[in-house]
Amino acid sequence: MKQLLRILFLSLLLGASLARAELVIEITEGAEGALPIAVVPFRWKGDPASPPPQKVGRIIAADLHRSGYFKTLPESEMLAFPSTTAEVDFRDWRALKQDNLVIGEISPNGPGGYTVNFKLFDVYQGEQLMGYSFATTARDLRAIAHHIADLVYETLTGTPGAFATRIAYVVSEGTIDKPRISLRIADSDGYNSQVIVSSTEPIMSPAWSPDGRKLAYVSFENGRPAIWIQEVFTGKREKITHFKGINGAPAWSPDGRFLAMTLSKDGDPDIYIMDLTRRKLRRLVRHWAIDTEPSWSPDGQNIVFTSDRGGSPQIYRIPVSGGGATRITYENGYNARASYSPDGKLLTFITRVGSQYRIAVMDLKRGSMTVLTDGRLDESPSFAPNGSMIIYATRYRGKGVLSAVSTDGRVKQRLALQSGDVRDPVWSPYYK
């Protein structure tokens, strides 16, 4: 059985060799009526021979564009390149039918340091909406650009941005005889990819801690599954469980004190909760069926999970304090791997439509379900921390790639490596 599981997971994870670590993002569908916005290249006020290592304005523009809710003006169509309020002639931008304008400057600030200033304008009102100044370093210029994009996004949409966050995902490379599987993290735009852990055995089910500083995941590195927790910034890691049988699907509680998981150490696969301070286990679900894929509600009061107790995989909910489980999904014959939106109002999960597996959302108050994607094998959905997008794994041109879709289905984008298979994505929370 163990060997069969390993072969199954390898067949799912293996792909061609990895040529490049960065993700390439392609907007496949944007929202109708996207807001026109011009982000002018930020002016460098230092030595022309030593410009900053990052094009801050272009990073901001790219962030806003890939959200699908903004239509950014190409630099080649700009009539002017202001960097101060005095240089802005709103007539130029009205002529180009731009609703909003972002300008900025970058100045030297000591050895290896920079000061980044930016302003956001309402073009038709002719007034400044926002402006900030940040001190940073060369290493953190991209992070500052993402932060500025978050500020602009929130000011204009009323929803916090999620550009200054990260994603974790699993990459497989090599061949079935010589596999190399790695757990990686990257910025939300695919840059700054880093290997967290790599192995010749399967790695799966990454889960971010609520503070964004740790990852729990499953590794088969000693020939059997075990759950590990690893610090993202230091690399320090610890094996949490390695019981006989299944050790899988780790999920953090909202306060970071507990880890829900699937274990079969006592017979059937069931949901357990571990107190991470005392390393004490509590069996939450006890049933003859297969119960797996737990996920916590944002208030920490409930856990949703997948169970086949009704004859097919469906989503159930159970109070963390214990008690009976309540079935949530009834539409379609297969619903699995659910997780809550950050505000607790929606669930996202995999649903089967005919022979195809798609990403769906359910409005928990109304009980209504909406299918968001149209792939053949879409899986592993995960909400962005602002609840606006869902990242998931799918197949494209014969290999595993990541995609994202807005919770209303209007915006779609594809994130792909140059080669290799990518799967099991999970979006980080906001850093604390």
Secondary structure, DSSP 8 states (H G I E B T S, - for coil): -HHHHHHHHHHHH--S-------EEEEEE--TT-EEEEE---EE-S-TTS--SS-HHHHHHHHHHHTSSEEE--GGG-S----SGGG--HHHHHHTT-SEEEEEEEEE-STTEEEEEEEEEETTTTEEEEEEEEEEESTTHHHHHHHHHHHHHHHHHSS---TT-EEEEEEEEE-SSSEEEEEEEEETTS-S-EEEEEESS-EEEEEE-TTSSEEEEEE-TTSS-EEEEEETTT--EEEEE--SS-EEEEEE-TTSSEEEEEE-TTSS-EEEEEETTTTEEEE----SS-EEEEEE-TTSSEEEEEE-TTSS-EEEEEETT----EE---SSS-EEEEEE-TTSSEEEEEEEETTEEEEEEEETTTTEEEE----SB-EEEEE-TTSSEEEEEEEETTEEEEEEEETTS--EEEEE-SSSEEEEEEE-----
